[in-house]
Amino acid sequence: MTDHKSFLARLPAATRTDLTERSDRAGLWHLAGHGGLILLTGAAIAAKLPFWPLLLPVQGILLAFLFTLEHECTHRTPFASDRLSDWVGRVCGLVLILPFEWFRSFHLAHHRFTNLPGEDPELDAPKPETAAEWALHVSGLPYWWSALKLMARLCMGREEARYLAPRALPRMRREARVMVALYALAGASLLASPLLLWLWILPVLLGQPFLRLYLLAEHGDCAFVANMFENTRTTFTNRLVRFLAWNMPYHVEHHVFPAVPFHRLPDLHREMQDELKVTADGYAAFSRDYLARRR
């Protein structure tokens, strides 16, 4: 049986080098598209064009899926510049109340111990096991409660999880405190104008359920083993979803070779498509099957 290590071992060195080449051009073009849609939708909401409330969940989805960009930035792969990746990641984290410096350590630990109970920090919050738990999970409410508690622990210097390097904790605390100060300014601005309520606060609440559905497919109901071909799922979906998710529906591909930037994941997929073991034919199909297994 092929595992991710044997697959990488037989991948030609020239191919590995080619696949891992980062590009500011590719990253900035994609960012311009994603960011441009956010600005365009936000402008329509701010101008209160006809039927503008219908754009709130659209704006929310666009904002929520900045998570996939922040995730990519933890690997420093979306751009050739490490500095650019770090700052883009911080901005995304500010939008989503997901401090970037903390998330980098959390996510890299997830990659080291993918789907291994007691090791993978993503499993510290168990996947929903009943239809009621699934509905609560998808609502996004547990995410926001967890995010607020995390920010409080970081600001008070009480976040000391096993996957956090002690030397990095001061940097994480500073970032969280700056974020809280910026949130306070954003809250004060609501006294003068409700604009942020319509452009950011309400949309991210509406968009989070779509992100929860997407993320659950990455490892939900996958095997608790070390082989990335078994503990991770690639989901076949349309071009729009792949664009919004920065090609992360190619998730087995990303876990097998995380140094490959988002714009080369389709190429990596062609190299390994015959090795894929866990896939889903779209997010609706995955969700239907996930719930059916709970019944």
C-alpha positions as CSV (number, residue, x, y, z in Angstrom):
1,M,0.0,0.0,0.0
2,T,1.4,3.4,-1.0
3,D,1.8,6.0,1.8
4,H,2.7,9.6,1.5
5,K,6.4,9.0,2.3
6,S,6.8,6.4,-0.5
7,F,4.9,8.6,-3.0
8,L,7.3,11.6,-2.3
9,A,10.3,9.3,-2.4
10,R,9.6,8.2,-6.0
11,L,8.6,11.7,-7.2
12,P,11.5,12.9,-9.4
13,A,13.7,15.6,-7.8
14,A,13.2,17.9,-10.7
15,T,9.4,17.6,-10.3
16,R,9.6,18.3,-6.6
17,T,11.7,21.4,-7.3
18,D,9.3,22.6,-9.9
19,L,6.2,22.0,-7.8
20,T,7.5,23.9,-4.8
21,E,8.5,27.1,-6.6
22,R,6.6,30.0,-5.0
23,S,5.3,33.0,-6.9
24,D,4.4,36.5,-5.8
25,R,2.7,37.0,-9.2
26,A,0.4,34.0,-8.8
27,G,-0.4,34.9,-5.2
28,L,-1.0,38.6,-5.8
29,W,-3.3,37.9,-8.8
30,H,-5.3,35.4,-6.7
31,L,-5.4,37.9,-3.8
32,A,-6.6,40.6,-6.1
33,G,-9.4,38.4,-7.3
34,H,-10.5,37.4,-3.8
35,G,-10.0,40.8,-2.3
36,G,-11.6,42.5,-5.3
37,L,-14.8,40.5,-4.8
38,I,-14.9,41.5,-1.1
39,L,-14.5,45.2,-2.0
40,L,-17.0,45.0,-4.8
41,T,-19.6,43.3,-2.6
42,G,-18.9,45.6,0.3
43,A,-19.3,48.6,-2.0
44,A,-22.7,47.4,-3.1
45,I,-23.7,46.9,0.5
46,A,-22.4,50.3,1.6
47,A,-24.3,51.9,-1.3
48,K,-27.4,50.0,-0.3
49,L,-28.1,48.9,-3.8
50,P,-31.5,47.2,-4.4
51,F,-31.8,43.9,-2.5
52,W,-28.4,44.7,-0.8
53,P,-29.3,42.5,2.3
54,L,-29.1,39.5,0.0
55,L,-25.4,40.3,-0.4
56,L,-24.6,39.9,3.3
57,P,-24.2,36.1,3.2
58,V,-22.2,36.5,0.0
59,Q,-19.9,38.9,1.7
60,G,-19.7,36.5,4.6
61,I,-18.6,33.6,2.5
62,L,-15.9,35.8,0.9
63,L,-14.6,36.9,4.3
64,A,-14.9,33.4,5.9
65,F,-12.8,31.8,3.2
66,L,-10.0,34.2,4.0
67,F,-9.3,31.3,6.5
68,T,-7.9,29.3,3.6
69,L,-5.5,32.1,2.7
70,E,-4.4,32.5,6.3
71,H,-3.9,28.7,6.5
72,E,-1.8,28.9,3.4
73,C,0.2,31.8,4.9
74,T,1.2,29.6,7.9
75,H,3.2,27.6,5.4
76,R,4.6,30.7,3.7
77,T,3.7,29.3,0.3
78,P,1.2,31.7,-1.3
79,F,3.8,34.3,-2.1
80,A,7.6,34.1,-2.8
81,S,8.1,36.7,0.0
82,D,7.9,35.3,3.5
83,R,7.2,38.8,4.9
84,L,4.2,39.2,2.5
85,S,2.8,35.9,3.6
86,D,3.2,36.8,7.2
87,W,1.4,40.1,6.9
88,V,-1.4,38.8,4.7
89,G,-1.9,36.1,7.3
90,R,-2.1,38.6,10.1
91,V,-4.7,40.6,8.3
92,C,-6.8,37.5,7.6
93,G,-6.5,36.6,11.2
94,L,-7.7,40.0,12.3
95,V,-10.8,39.6,10.1
96,L,-11.6,36.1,11.5
97,I,-10.5,36.6,15.2
98,L,-7.9,33.9,14.6
99,P,-4.5,35.3,15.7
100,F,-2.0,34.3,13.0
101,E,1.1,33.7,15.2
102,W,-0.8,31.3,17.4
103,F,-2.5,29.6,14.4
104,R,0.8,29.0,12.7
105,S,2.0,26.8,15.6
106,F,-1.4,25.1,15.9
107,H,-1.6,24.3,12.2
108,L,1.9,23.1,11.8
109,A,1.3,20.7,14.8
110,H,-1.8,19.5,12.9
111,H,0.4,18.7,9.9
112,R,3.0,16.9,12.0
113,F,0.4,14.7,13.7
114,T,-2.6,14.7,11.3
115,N,-5.6,12.9,12.7
116,L,-3.6,11.2,15.5
117,P,-5.6,11.3,18.8
118,G,-3.8,12.9,21.6
119,E,-1.3,14.6,19.2
120,D,-3.3,16.5,16.5
121,P,-4.6,19.7,18.1
122,E,-7.5,19.7,15.7
123,L,-8.8,16.6,17.6
124,D,-8.9,18.5,20.9
125,A,-12.3,19.6,19.8
126,P,-14.0,16.3,18.7
127,K,-15.9,16.1,15.5
128,P,-19.7,16.1,15.8
129,E,-21.1,12.6,16.4
130,T,-24.8,13.2,16.3
131,A,-27.1,15.3,14.0
132,A,-27.7,17.7,16.8
133,E,-23.9,18.1,17.4
134,W,-23.5,18.6,13.7
135,A,-26.1,21.4,13.5
136,L,-24.4,23.2,16.5
137,H,-21.0,22.7,14.9
138,V,-22.1,24.1,11.5
139,S,-23.8,27.1,13.1
140,G,-20.3,28.4,13.9
141,L,-21.2,29.3,17.5
142,P,-18.7,26.9,19.1
143,Y,-16.0,28.5,16.8
144,W,-16.7,32.0,18.0
145,W,-16.9,31.0,21.7
146,S,-13.6,29.2,21.3
147,A,-12.0,32.2,19.5
148,L,-13.1,34.6,22.2
149,K,-11.7,32.3,25.0
150,L,-8.4,31.9,23.0
151,M,-8.0,35.7,22.7
152,A,-8.6,36.1,26.4
153,R,-6.1,33.5,27.3
154,L,-3.5,35.0,25.0
155,C,-4.0,38.5,26.3
156,M,-3.7,37.4,29.9
157,G,-0.7,35.2,29.2
158,R,-2.5,31.9,30.1
159,E,-2.2,30.1,26.7
160,E,0.4,27.4,27.1
161,A,-0.7,24.5,24.9
162,R,1.7,21.6,24.3
163,Y,2.3,22.6,20.6
164,L,3.3,26.2,21.4
165,A,7.1,26.9,21.7
166,P,7.7,28.9,24.9
167,R,9.9,31.4,23.0
168,A,7.0,32.2,20.7
169,L,4.5,33.0,23.4
170,P,5.5,36.6,23.9
171,R,5.0,37.3,20.2
172,M,1.6,35.6,20.3
173,R,0.5,37.7,23.3
174,R,1.6,40.9,21.7
175,E,-0.3,40.1,18.5
176,A,-3.5,39.2,20.5
177,R,-3.3,42.5,22.5
178,V,-2.9,44.6,19.3
179,M,-5.9,42.7,17.8
180,V,-8.1,43.4,20.9
181,A,-7.1,47.1,20.7
182,L,-8.2,47.2,17.0
183,Y,-11.4,45.5,17.9
184,A,-12.1,48.1,20.5
185,L,-11.6,50.8,17.9
186,A,-13.9,49.0,15.5
187,G,-16.5,48.8,18.3
188,A,-16.2,52.5,19.0
189,S,-16.7,53.3,15.3
190,L,-20.2,51.7,15.6
191,L,-21.2,54.6,17.7
192,A,-20.7,56.9,14.7
193,S,-21.7,54.5,11.9
194,P,-23.1,51.0,11.6
195,L,-21.0,50.4,8.5
196,L,-18.8,47.7,10.0
197,L,-21.8,45.9,11.2
198,W,-23.0,45.4,7.6
199,L,-19.6,45.0,6.0
200,W,-17.9,42.7,8.5
201,I,-19.6,41.7,11.7
202,L,-22.9,40.3,10.4
203,P,-21.4,38.9,7.2
204,V,-18.7,36.8,9.1
205,L,-21.4,35.4,11.3
206,L,-23.4,34.4,8.3
207,G,-20.4,33.1,6.4
208,Q,-19.0,30.9,9.1
209,P,-21.4,28.0,8.6
210,F,-20.2,27.6,5.0
211,L,-16.6,27.4,6.2
212,R,-17.5,24.9,8.9
213,L,-19.1,22.6,6.3
214,Y,-16.0,22.9,4.1
215,L,-13.6,22.2,6.9
216,L,-15.4,19.2,8.2
217,A,-14.8,17.4,4.9
218,E,-11.0,17.7,5.2
219,H,-10.6,15.0,7.8
220,G,-14.1,14.2,9.1
221,D,-14.6,10.4,9.3
222,C,-11.1,9.7,8.1
223,A,-8.9,7.0,9.6
224,F,-6.8,7.8,12.8
225,V,-3.6,6.7,11.1
226,A,-0.3,8.4,10.1
227,N,-0.7,7.8,6.3
228,M,-1.9,11.1,4.6
229,F,-3.6,9.1,1.9
230,E,-6.0,7.7,4.6
231,N,-6.3,10.4,7.2
232,T,-7.2,13.2,4.8
233,R,-9.9,13.8,2.1
234,T,-9.7,15.4,-1.3
235,T,-13.1,16.8,-2.3
236,F,-14.0,17.2,-6.0
237,T,-15.8,20.5,-6.5
238,N,-16.3,23.3,-8.9
239,R,-13.9,26.0,-10.0
240,L,-15.6,28.7,-7.9
241,V,-15.2,26.8,-4.6
242,R,-11.6,26.0,-5.5
243,F,-10.9,29.7,-6.2
244,L,-12.4,30.8,-2.9
245,A,-10.6,28.1,-1.0
246,W,-7.3,28.7,-2.6
247,N,-7.3,25.2,-4.1
248,M,-7.4,23.6,-0.6
249,P,-10.1,21.1,-1.7
250,Y,-7.0,19.3,-3.0
251,H,-6.4,18.5,0.6
252,V,-4.7,15.1,0.4
253,E,-2.3,16.7,-2.0
254,H,-1.6,19.6,0.4
255,H,-1.0,17.2,3.3
256,V,1.2,14.9,1.4
257,F,3.4,17.8,0.1
258,P,2.6,21.0,2.1
259,A,5.5,22.9,0.5
260,V,3.6,23.0,-2.8
261,P,1.9,26.5,-3.2
262,F,-1.8,26.7,-3.8
263,H,-1.4,27.4,-7.5
264,R,0.5,24.2,-8.2
265,L,-1.8,21.9,-6.3
266,P,-3.8,21.0,-9.5
267,D,-0.5,19.8,-11.0
268,L,0.3,17.8,-7.9
269,H,-3.2,16.3,-8.1
270,R,-2.4,15.0,-11.6
271,E,0.7,13.3,-10.3
272,M,-1.1,11.5,-7.5
273,Q,-4.7,11.1,-8.5
274,D,-4.3,7.4,-9.0
275,E,-3.1,7.1,-5.3
276,L,-6.1,8.9,-3.7
277,K,-8.0,6.7,-1.3
278,V,-10.4,9.1,0.5
279,T,-12.4,11.5,-1.7
280,A,-15.9,13.0,-1.9
281,D,-17.9,14.1,-4.9
282,G,-18.7,17.6,-3.6
283,Y,-19.5,19.1,-0.2
284,A,-23.2,18.4,-0.4
285,A,-22.5,14.7,-1.0
286,F,-20.0,14.6,1.9
287,S,-22.4,16.3,4.3
288,R,-25.2,13.9,3.3
289,D,-23.0,10.9,3.8
290,Y,-21.6,12.3,7.1
291,L,-25.1,12.7,8.5
292,A,-26.2,9.3,7.2
293,R,-23.5,7.6,9.1
294,R,-24.7,9.3,12.3
295,R,-28.2,7.9,11.7
